[in-house]
Amino acid sequence: MEKLYIFDTSAFIMGLHPSTLDQKTFTTPEVVSELGGERFNEKYSAALYTRKLEVTSPAENYLKLVDEASSASGDLMKLSKADTSILALALELRAHGTEPAIVSDDFAVQNVAEQLDLNYSHLSSFSIKTHIKWIWYCPGCRRPLPKGFRGELCPTCGTKVKRKALKKSALKQKR
């Protein structure tokens, strides 16, 4: 099975360059946008030209799977569009018979990747230690918010919502 990498914004920011790796590398237009499209294209033009780096969008059905998984884990409101896109791309590439590994220092990305049984790695010295299922709640009226809630304020009393760990479990993968 072909191994490949999918870079989150943090992988590029930390200075990892696709040309230095043996495996093919992917990212998404949302990540390129976060990095500043023109500057990104200038810095990575050789990797793009030699196809060591491919920028591609995942199919809509994989984005929906990521939304469902991030809603179930309580990470939905913590993921950016770029985060969602790299997770969805990893699902799609795995479905096509490759073995993708997401490179991200984002704890929410790692937590959802764990939920989806996707490989991931980090560049900093920090990574998630346990898989966490989060619950969003209102500290004002103490109401739990429904899965998939996307607001910042409680719809009942207007207090800024918070999240807390509902359940912690061991990681499926060794890190």
Secondary structure in CASP SS format (residue, H / E / C, confidence):
PFRMAT SS
TARGET T0000
AUTHOR 0000-0000-0000
METHOD secondary structure of the structure
MODEL  1
M C 1.00
E E 1.00
K E 1.00
L E 1.00
Y E 1.00
I E 1.00
F E 1.00
D C 1.00
T H 1.00
S H 1.00
A H 1.00
F H 1.00
I H 1.00
M C 1.00
G C 1.00
L C 1.00
H C 1.00
P H 1.00
S H 1.00
T H 1.00
L C 1.00
D C 1.00
Q C 1.00
K E 1.00
T E 1.00
F E 1.00
T E 1.00
T C 1.00
P H 1.00
E H 1.00
V H 1.00
V H 1.00
S H 1.00
E H 1.00
L H 1.00
G C 1.00
G H 1.00
E H 1.00
R H 1.00
F H 1.00
N H 1.00
E H 1.00
K H 1.00
Y C 1.00
S H 1.00
A H 1.00
A H 1.00
L H 1.00
Y H 1.00
T C 1.00
R C 1.00
K C 1.00
L E 1.00
E E 1.00
V E 1.00
T C 1.00
S C 1.00
P C 1.00
A C 1.00
E H 1.00
N H 1.00
Y H 1.00
L H 1.00
K H 1.00
L H 1.00
V H 1.00
D H 1.00
E H 1.00
A H 1.00
S H 1.00
S H 1.00
A H 1.00
S H 1.00
G C 1.00
D C 1.00
L H 1.00
M H 1.00
K H 1.00
L C 1.00
S C 1.00
K H 1.00
A H 1.00
D H 1.00
T H 1.00
S H 1.00
I H 1.00
L H 1.00
A H 1.00
L H 1.00
A H 1.00
L H 1.00
E H 1.00
L H 1.00
R H 1.00
A H 1.00
H C 1.00
G C 1.00
T E 1.00
E E 1.00
P E 1.00
A E 1.00
I E 1.00
V E 1.00
S C 1.00
D C 1.00
D C 1.00
F H 1.00
A H 1.00
V H 1.00
Q H 1.00
N H 1.00
V H 1.00
A H 1.00
E H 1.00
Q H 1.00
L C 1.00
D C 1.00
L C 1.00
N E 1.00
Y E 1.00
S E 1.00
H C 1.00
L C 1.00
S C 1.00
S C 1.00
F C 1.00
S C 1.00
I C 1.00
K C 1.00
T C 1.00
H E 1.00
I E 1.00
K E 1.00
W E 1.00
I E 1.00
W E 1.00
Y E 1.00
C C 1.00
P C 1.00
G C 1.00
C C 1.00
R C 1.00
R C 1.00
P E 1.00
L C 1.00
P C 1.00
K C 1.00
G C 1.00
F C 1.00
R C 1.00
G C 1.00
E C 1.00
L E 1.00
C C 1.00
P C 1.00
T C 1.00
C C 1.00
G C 1.00
T C 1.00
K E 1.00
V C 1.00
K E 1.00
R E 1.00
K E 1.00
A E 1.00
L E 1.00
K E 1.00
K E 1.00
S E 1.00
A C 1.00
L C 1.00
K C 1.00
Q C 1.00
K C 1.00
R C 1.00
END
